[in-house]
Amino acid sequence: MKLFAPMYERTLRWAAHPRAPALLTGLSFIEAIFFPVPPEVMLAPMSLAQPGRAFRFATLSLLGSLVGMFIGYAIGYFALELAMPLLERAGYAEHFDDIKRQAAENGFWLLLIAGFTPIPFKVFTLASGAVGMPLLPFFFGALIGRGKRVYLVAAAIRLGGARAEAMLRRHVEPIGWIALVLLAGLVAWLVVRGGGA
């Protein structure tokens, strides 16, 4: 069953749109709150089409994400019960307490690492808001954690060119499934670690 390839193809169509930079910023914004497709799948072909603007596109994606992350933080802080059905549907609710505990104990460092975990960044922002993480460490953790990811994609496409995008397209399905397996492993680790505490 192909799950990730159709979403990838739709996002590629957005990347070719005349208003692609605005769409990328909007996608990054909604992805930080609820949308399941990461903005990197739009950032990559846009960077490939205009390599000289790759880092500008990455910056737009980061800015959209940051605004969305503050909304996610506010939802976690003021209205977490509204987000819980979405977390349940996505399969994160049963381990959300462990993520909240990590956010309370190691918030800044958790956000630095979160940019490279298969768990969507929005789960970490909701958890940060739910535990009332101070806004300054939240901002810098989110800025660096998410920023390194989008700038790494822009740099990889700029350096790797069409080969990098072709590899992403060819392997999007296994990459998506591997990310889900890694997510399951991380969640299991959090549960085991939380149970031993």
Disulfide bonds with the S-S distance in Angstrom:
none
